[in-house]
Amino acid sequence: MAVVQGHRIHWGASLESGFGVEVSSVSGQRPYRLQMGWPKCMCPGCCRIYHVTEPSEGEREAYTVGPSGQREAYTTEASGQQVVYTTDHNDQREVPKEEKPMSRLIVFLGSTRDGRNGTRVATHLVNLLKERKHAVTVFDPLKMPFELLRQPLHFMPDQSAAPQWLRDANAEIAAADGFVVVTPEYNCSLPPALVNMLDHFPPASFQHRPVGIACYSLGPFGGMRAAAFARPHLSELGLVSIPAQFTVPTVTQSYSADGQPQNERIENNAARLVTELSWYVDALKAARAAGVPN
Ligand SMILES: Cc1cc2nc3c(=O)[nH]c(=O)nc-3n(C[C@H](O)[C@H](O)[C@H](O)COP(=O)(O)O)c2cc1C
């Protein structure tokens, strides 16, 4: 830490747990993605630190803009040295360096059909999530012993009487930081295997976490109508459905059987979903740590 002209300089590490914002202007080059930190320090100044996460070659300078449009902080990077300048405040406590903890994500597969295509889409998304260092679990209704819903877990008078695997699955959901739903479109709607799986679990286990929707179909519309039904369903579970939607038309042409994307559009849109979801995962994780509404 050092002090320059009454401003404090933080070395970026502990800011890793923050969440991303786009800078509004950058000298000379494309905008960088920044991270807003949630450092341990409680002073007002520290709560508005930004950190460059996508540096490019050469010297850089990026400005961040506060809620009322004022220049609030700026970042420079030269000769491989990165510093983050914050706005004026008097606190001089050093922000400790810490690793960003791994986030836990669950991918829900929506199909149990023989010869299903959903695994193509899910395989790609799981790979992208793992590249981002998320810990990923797949909830596959074909491999998990879901029966047609007899009673949701939270309707059971004695939940300890529920099968252990179901209670474990519920605990895994409650411990997750975010979700992806991979759904086909069946008769203009959601597939029964997906709805049946989700409805076993209490909304309390999902709430305050983000979910990304990936939809697909054999046809040109990519299962968009299923996605439209998924949003209110997931919202009812207490999830925050992120704006990005990954729509996969003609799924057997968009993906190889082993889940390799077959065109750039699919690659870009999948990456967009994963990037946005990761942002929400970090943002809502920080928000939950600060407290949740009753
Ligand atoms: C019962 C059923 C209903 C379907 N309804 C639609 C539909 O409404 N719209 C559509 O675009 N595709 C529809 N399809 C085609 C699916 O998009 C396609 O079969 C897709 O691969 C299904 O996902 P899955 O292979 O993972 O089961 C339907 C398929 C099935 C099995």
The ligand as a Gaussian input file, in Angstrom:
#p B3LYP/6-31G(d) Opt

LIG

0 1
 C      -42.171000     -34.798000     -26.862000
 C      -41.425000     -33.862000     -27.761000
 C      -41.985000     -32.658000     -28.109000
 C      -41.278000     -31.772000     -28.908000
 N      -41.792000     -30.540000     -29.157000
 C      -41.041000     -29.620000     -29.793000
 C      -41.528000     -28.291000     -29.938000
 O      -42.573000     -27.923000     -29.488000
 N      -40.726000     -27.399000     -30.573000
 C      -39.510000     -27.753000     -31.091000
 O      -38.829000     -26.906000     -31.646000
 N      -39.041000     -29.015000     -30.981000
 C      -39.775000     -29.951000     -30.339000
 N      -39.305000     -31.239000     -30.194000
 C      -38.020000     -31.586000     -30.781000
 C      -36.920000     -31.358000     -29.801000
 O      -36.516000     -30.013000     -29.882000
 C      -35.717000     -32.226000     -30.084000
 O      -36.142000     -33.571000     -30.166000
 C      -34.653000     -32.103000     -29.022000
 O      -33.530000     -32.837000     -29.428000
 C      -35.183000     -32.627000     -27.710000
 O      -34.190000     -32.604000     -26.713000
 P      -33.511000     -33.972000     -26.231000
 O      -32.969000     -34.634000     -27.479000
 O      -32.423000     -33.571000     -25.290000
 O      -34.574000     -34.789000     -25.583000
 C      -40.001000     -32.136000     -29.409000
 C      -39.476000     -33.361000     -29.070000
 C      -40.165000     -34.222000     -28.256000
 C      -39.524000     -35.517000     -27.849000

